[in-house]
């Protein structure tokens, strides 16, 4: 479960990040696979990482269960386990920094804002996972996709007035995996929302949340994701 690091506010973590090496990974390249030994956590400097599980059946593609965005840490199973639960694949050409798990844990113990960010990230991800299942008694695909877009807007959105432009270009398949929906369904919903003006496309072909308030309504709640008032 990725969480956003705030090193400028936390001296120990800031020193750790400044000393860290960087590794460039091209799109589609594996950083590690499920089951690999977990000795380090990682910080995304640019681009994004897909955290994946193997396909349900042999020969099926891997499924994206979460993504780590710029200035987010991932691979935190290294804190408590000896192996990786998920694999990590570059979703775009990106730069990451490996960080010693003991140093990150030591930094978190004295870094209140980063510790708060870690706990908030855990809460946000658990909320999303609880609502990722559809069916007759669960949220619809439209609700789940709206939640995913709002979450991405909060994590990597660049405000433009009332609109929010996502800083990363995500494929319809990645969005479908995150929303627990079929890719064709997600493509249809995105096209409908583009036509209705709820969304827009930037010059760089990135998604713009043109009317975030409409997405809140589509998601079926009024407050931020994870707000007890709407949980």
PAGUDREN-845615 format. One record per atom (N, C-alpha, C): x, y, z; residue in one letter. Coordinates in steps of 0.02 Angstrom, whole numbers, padded with zeros to 5 digits, always signed. Layout:
REM PAGUDREN-845615
XYZA...
This chain:
REM PAGUDREN-845615
+00042-00059+00000X+00000+00000+00000X+00044+00062+00000X+00050+00096-00056X+00095+00154-00060X+00073+00210-00013X+00120+00250+00009X+00103+00309+00049X+00151+00365+00030X+00126+00426+00036X+00164+00484+00013X+00215+00506+00066X+00277+00512+00045X+00330+00535+00089X+00336+00610+00086X+00349+00641+00144X+00356+00713+00148X+00424+00731+00178X+00478+00715+00143X+00544+00723+00172X+00563+00794+00191X+00540+00847+00155X+00560+00915+00176X+00540+00931+00247X+00487+00898+00273X+00464+00913+00341X+00499+00869+00393X+00533+00817+00371X+00561+00768+00416X+00636+00760+00404X+00676+00785+00449X+00749+00790+00437X+00781+00723+00423X+00764+00672+00464X+00795+00607+00456X+00780+00578+00388X+00717+00579+00369X+00697+00552+00304X+00725+00594+00247X+00729+00659+00257X+00756+00703+00205X+00829+00686+00192X+00868+00675+00244X+00939+00657+00235X+00944+00589+00201X+00900+00543+00219X+00901+00476+00189X+00887+00480+00114X+00838+00519+00095X+00820+00526+00024X+00875+00560-00015X+00906+00611+00014X+00960+00647-00021X+01019+00602-00035X+01033+00554+00010X+01090+00509+00001X+01075+00450-00044X+01011+00438-00058X+00990+00377-00092X+01011+00377-00166X+01029+00318-00190X+01042+00309-00260X+00977+00310-00299X+00981+00319-00365X+00921+00316-00407X+00931+00262-00461X+00875+00232-00478X+00875+00179-00528X+00822+00197-00580X+00842+00197-00644X+00794+00212-00698X+00767+00146-00726X+00702+00142-00733X+00669+00082-00758X+00624+00101-00816X+00631+00066-00872X+00590+00081-00930X+00521+00050-00921X+00472+00077-00956X+00403+00054-00951X+00399-00021-00966X+00363-00057-00923X+00353-00128-00933X+00405-00173-00900X+00459-00144-00874X+00512-00183-00842X+00493-00199-00769X+00507-00261-00748X+00495-00281-00679X+00549-00254-00633X+00530-00226-00577X+00577-00208-00525X+00588-00268-00479X+00534-00301-00461X+00537-00364-00424X+00472-00402-00436X+00474-00467-00419X+00416-00511-00431X+00387-00534-00365X+00323-00555-00365X+00295-00583-00304X+00337-00642-00280X+00350-00644-00215X+00390-00697-00187X+00463-00681-00180X+00487-00627-00213X+00557-00607-00205X+00570-00586-00133X+00633-00594-00112X+00652-00571-00044X+00642-00495-00039X+00616-00474+00018X+00601-00403+00029X+00651-00374+00079X+00701-00339+00055X+00751-00310+00098X+00747-00233+00100X+00714-00203+00050X+00713-00130+00044X+00643-00106+00029X+00630-00044+00045X+00571-00009+00020X+00595+00039-00034X+00548+00064-00074X+00567+00106-00130X+00529+00171-00131X+00561+00223-00156X+00529+00288-00166X+00526+00303-00240X+00467+00321-00264X+00459+00342-00334X+00481+00414-00341X+00529+00426-00384X+00551+00495-00397X+00511+00526-00455X+00499+00486-00507X+00460+00510-00564X+00428+00449-00597X+00374+00461-00636X+00337+00406-00665X+00293+00372-00613X+00275+00310-00626X+00237+00272-00577X+00250+00198-00584X+00239+00163-00529X+00250+00091-00524X+00183+00056-00516X+00173+00002-00553X+00113-00039-00543X+00129-00096-00495X+00090-00103-00443X+00096-00160-00399X+00046-00212-00422X+00070-00273-00435X+00030-00322-00472X+00029-00389-00437X-00023-00428-00453X-00028-00498-00435X-00030-00539-00500X-00007-00601-00498X-00010-00643-00559X-00082-00652-00581X-00091-00670-00645X-00158-00683-00671X-00191-00741-00634X-00257-00743-00637X-00294-00794-00601X-00279-00864-00628X-00262-00869-00692X-00246-00933-00723X-00180-00927-00761X-00145-00983-00771X-00082-00981-00809X-00092-00950-00877X-00045-00907-00895X-00049-00874-00960X-00088-00809-00960X-00126-00796-00907X-00164-00733-00903X-00118-00677-00880X-00133-00616-00902X-00093-00558-00885X-00097-00544-00810X-00046-00508-00785X-00047-00488-00714X-00100-00435-00703X-00124-00429-00641X-00175-00380-00623X-00144-00325-00580X-00159-00263-00596X-00136-00206-00556X-00181-00199-00496X-00153-00204-00436X-00193-00197-00376X-00184-00128-00344X-00130-00093-00362X-00119-00026-00336X-00064+00007-00378X-00056+00071-00372X+00000+00105-00405X+00035+00150-00355X+00100+00158-00365X+00141+00204-00325X+00160+00263-00369X+00145+00322-00347X+00153+00384-00385X+00213+00423-00359X+00233+00477-00395X+00291+00516-00373X+00288+00537-00299X+00343+00526-00264X+00353+00540-00193X+00311+00496-00148X+00293+00437-00175X+00261+00387-00133X+00308+00328-00123X+00307+00300-00063X+00345+00241-00046X+00303+00179-00059X+00336+00125-00081X+00301+00062-00090X+00348+00005-00071X+00321-00055-00067X+00361-00112-00046X+00368-00117+00029X+00319-00089+00066X+00325-00087+00138X+00314-00155+00171X+00299-00208+00132X+00299-00274+00163X+00368-00294+00188X+00419-00258+00165X+00487-00269+00191X+00492-00254+00266X+00445-00214+00292X+00446-00197+00363X+00433-00259+00406X+00391-00304+00381X+00368-00358+00425X+00377-00428+00396X+00388-00434+00331X+00390-00500+00301X+00457-00513+00266X+00469-00575+00249X+00530-00593+00215X+00525-00596+00140X+00463-00590+00114X+00454-00594+00041X+00401-00545+00017X+00401-00534-00048X+00354-00486-00078X+00286-00517-00088X+00234-00479-00069X+00166-00501-00083X+00147-00487-00155X+00171-00430-00181X+00153-00408-00248X+00217-00400-00290X+00208-00402-00355X+00263-00383-00400X+00260-00309-00414X+00314-00281-00439X+00318-00210-00455X+00343-00201-00526X+00303-00168-00568X+00319-00157-00638X+00316-00082-00652X+00362-00057-00692X+00361+00013-00711X+00300+00026-00756X+00255+00069-00734X+00197+00086-00774X+00213+00138-00827X+00269+00172-00818X+00297+00219-00866X+00371+00219-00853X+00410+00247-00899X+00481+00253-00884X+00488+00295-00821X+00519+00267-00770X+00519+00301-00705X+00586+00295-00671X+00593+00334-00618X+00654+00334-00576X+00633+00318-00505X+00665+00270-00474X+00650+00251-00405X+00715+00250-00365X+00708+00255-00299X+00765+00251-00254X+00752+00195-00203X+00798+00145-00199X+00793+00095-00146X+00815+00125-00080X+00777+00111-00027X+00792+00138+00040X+00795+00081+00090X+00845+00080+00135X+00849+00027+00185X+00788+00029+00231X+00757-00029+00241X+00696-00030+00281X+00707-00007+00352X+00765-00024+00382X+00778-00004+00451X+00783+00072+00457X+00814+00104+00407X+00822+00176+00408X+00754+00211+00399X+00711+00182+00356X+00645+00212+00346X+00603+00205+00409X+00606+00147+00441X+00569+00137+00503X+00594+00185+00557X+00660+00193+00561X+00688+00240+00610X+00665+00311+00596X+00661+00329+00532X+00638+00396+00515X+00565+00407+00531X+00524+00356+00518X+00453+00362+00532X+00439+00371+00607X+00481+00342+00648X+00471+00347+00721X+00478+00418+00745X+00516+00459+00709X+00527+00528+00731X+00497+00578+00682X+00461+00554+00632X+00433+00598+00580X+00357+00595+00583X+00328+00640+00622X+00256+00638+00633X+00216+00646+00568X+00235+00694+00526X+00196+00707+00466X+00199+00648+00418X+00258+00617+00411X+00263+00559+00366X+00228+00498+00395X+00231+00489+00461X+00195+00435+00493X+00120+00444+00483X+00096+00505+00490X+00025+00520+00478X+00007+00504+00405X+00052+00522+00358X+00040+00508+00288X+00037+00433+00275X+00080+00396+00309X+00080+00323+00301X+00014+00294+00325X-00009+00315+00383X-00072+00289+00410X-00132+00311+00367X-00130+00373+00342X-00183+00396+00298X-00185+00356+00233X-00125+00340+00207X-00121+00300+00146X-00150+00230+00157X-00135+00200+00215X-00163+00135+00231X-00239+00138+00235X-00265+00190+00267X-00337+00198+00273X-00370+00207+00205X-00339+00249+00162X-00367+00261+00095X-00368+00197+00054X-00314+00159+00058X-00310+00098+00018X-00360+00046+00042X-00367+00039+00108X-00416-00008+00135X-00487+00011+00115X-00501+00076+00115X-00566+00100+00094X-00579+00080+00021X-00529+00092-00022X-00537+00075-00093X-00548+00000-00102X-00508-00040-00066X-00514-00113-00073X-00582-00138-00049X-00608-00107+00004X-00673-00128+00029X-00728-00115-00023X-00718-00064-00064X-00769-00045-00113X-00753-00070-00183X-00702-00112-00190X-00681-00134-00256X-00724-00192-00282X-00765-00221-00239X-00807-00277-00260X-00875-00250-00283X-00896-00273-00340X-00961-00253-00366X-01015-00302-00346X-01057-00321-00394X-01111-00367-00379X-01174-00330-00361X-01228-00369-00349X-01293-00338-00338X-01296-00296-00274X-01253-00312-00224X-01256-00276-00161X-01198-00227-00153X-01155-00222-00203X-01097-00178-00198X-01104-00118-00244X-01055-00073-00241X-01057-00014-00285X-01051-00034-00358X-01080+00006-00401X-01078-00007-00473X-01008+00008-00500X-00995-00013-00562X-00931+00002-00594X-00921+00077-00599X-00974+00115-00612X-00968+00188-00617X-00947+00218-00550X-00976+00193-00495X-00958+00217-00429X-00885+00203-00414X-00864+00142-00429X-00795+00122-00413X-00745+00161-00456X-00761+00172-00519X-00715+00210-00562X-00711+00283-00539X-00768+00311-00519X-00768+00380-00494X-00724+00385-00432X-00728+00336-00387X-00686+00335-00327X-00612+00332-00346X-00595+00290-00395X-00525+00284-00416X-00500+00351-00443X-00539+00383-00485X-00518+00447-00514X-00510+00501-00460X-00555+00502-00412X-00550+00552-00358X-00488+00539-00315X-00474+00475-00302X-00415+00458-00263X-00352+00479-00300X-00349+00466-00365X-00291+00487-00405X-00285+00563-00406X-00342+00597-00410X-00340+00669-00410X-00311+00697-00346X-00327+00664-00289X-00300+00687-00224X-00225+00672-00219X-00202+00619-00251X-00132+00598-00244X-00086+00628-00297X-00110+00637-00357X-00064+00663-00409X-00099+00714-00454X-00148+00749-00425X-00184+00799-00464X-00150+00866-00464X-00153+00900-00521X-00126+00968-00528X-00185+01015-00538X-00203+01055-00486X-00263+01098-00491X-00257+01148-00548X-00313+01156-00583X-00320+01208-00635X-00388+01240-00625X-00389+01290-00579X-00453+01317-00559X-00490+01265-00519X-00552+01251-00539X-00590+01199-00505X-00574+01129-00532X-00544+01126-00590X-00526+01062-00620X-00461+01036-00592X-00449+00971-00602X-00388+00939-00578X-00362+00894-00634X-00299+00906-00655X-00269+00864-00707X-00223+00812-00675X-00233+00749-00693X-00189+00696-00667X-00120+00703-00698X-00068+00696-00656X+00000+00706-00681X+00026+00647-00720X-00006+00588-00712X+00017+00528-00746X-00035+00503-00796X-00012+00474-00851X-00057+00445-00900X-00066+00372-00884X-00128+00353-00868X-00144+00285-00850X-00187+00253-00904X-00172+00191-00921X-00211+00157-00972X-00280+00139-00945X-00325+00126-00991X-00392+00105-00971X-00389+00039-00934X-00341-00004-00952X-00335-00069-00918X-00314-00060-00845X-00267-00015-00833X-00246-00002-00764X-00304+00026-00724X-00341+00073-00752X-00399+00101-00717X-00452+00047-00705X-00460+00002-00754X-00508-00052-00746X-00488-00098-00689X-00423-00115-00686X-00399-00158-00631X-00412-00125-00563X-00395-00061-00558X-00404-00026-00495X-00477-00021-00474X-00521-00016-00524X-00593-00009-00510X-00627-00077-00505X-00591-00132-00519X-00623-00198-00517X-00676-00204-00570X-00661-00180-00632X-00710-00181-00686X-00678-00205-00750X-00718-00220-00801X-00692-00239-00866X-00666-00177-00902X-00614-00187-00942X-00585-00130-00978X-00636-00097-01024X-00677-00137-01059X-00726-00109-01104X-00777-00065-01067X-00795-00086-01006X-00841-00047-00966X-00810+00020-00947X-00747+00019-00927X-00712+00080-00909X-00705+00126-00969X-00689+00099-01027X-00683+00141-01087X-00749+00175-01103X-00805+00137-01098X-00871+00166-01110X-00887+00222-01061X-00873+00210-00996X-00887+00261-00945X-00845+00323-00957X-00781+00315-00971X-00738+00373-00983X-00762+00413-01043X-00781+00378-01097X-00805+00413-01156X-00870+00450-01141X-00914+00419-01102X-00977+00453-01083X-00962+00516-01042X-00916+00510-00994X-00900+00567-00951X-00863+00622-00989X-00824+00603-01039X-00792+00653-01082X-00845+00691-01122X-00893+00654-01150X-00947+00684-01189X-00989+00730-01146X-01001+00711-01084X-01043+00750-01039X-01005+00809-01007X-00939+00811-01016X-00900+00866-00988X-00878+00856-00917X-00891+00797-00889X-00867+00782-00821X-00791+00777-00821X-00765+00747-00875X-00693+00740-00885X-00673+00778-00948X-00608+00788-00955X-00579+00816-01016X-00511+00784-01027X-00483+00794-01085X-00416+00767-01100X-00369+00827-01110X-00311+00824-01078X-00261+00877-01086X-00225+00869-01152X-00182+00919-01169X-00142+00915-01230X-00095+00854-01227X-00075+00834-01167X-00032+00776-01160X-00071+00711-01153X-00136+00713-01169X-00179+00654-01167X-00185+00626-01096X-00183+00671-01046X-00195+00651-00977X-00266+00669-00957X-00293+00632-00911X-00362+00643-00889X-00367+00706-00846X-00416+00747-00861X-00431+00806-00820X-00499+00796-00787X-00500+00800-00721X-00564+00797-00685X-00595+00867-00689X-00635+00877-00741X-00660+00944-00756X-00713+00966-00707X-00755+00919-00686X-00807+00935-00636X-00803+00884-00580X-00755+00893-00533X-00747+00845-00479X-00810+00834-00438X-00850+00887-00430X-00912+00880-00392X-00958+00828-00421X-00960+00823-00487X-01002+00772-00519X-00975+00702-00504X-00909+00696-00500X-00880+00631-00483X-00897+00611-00411X-00897+00661-00365X-00918+00646-00296X-00989+00618-00297X-01032+00649-00336X-01102+00626-00340X-01106+00557-00371X-01067+00545-00423X-01066+00479-00455X-01041+00425-00408X-00993+00444-00365X-00966+00397-00317X-01015+00383-00261X-01064+00427-00252X-01116+00415-00202X-01102+00443-00134X-01056+00491-00128X-01044+00522-00064X-01022+00594-00074X-01017+00631-00019X-01005+00703-00024X-00937+00723+00003X-00909+00685+00052X-00845+00704+00082X-00787+00667+00052X-00726+00682+00074X-00667+00649+00048X-00667+00574+00062X-00632+00536+00019X-00626+00464+00029X-00595+00451+00097X-00626+00406+00134X-00601+00390+00201X-00630+00432+00256X-00669+00484+00238X-00702+00526+00288X-00754+00484+00325X-00752+00482+00391X-00800+00442+00429X-00872+00460+00413X-00883+00522+00393X-00951+00543+00378X-00980+00507+00318X-00936+00482+00272X-00960+00450+00212X-00938+00378+00208X-00903+00354+00259X-00877+00285+00259X-00935+00235+00268X
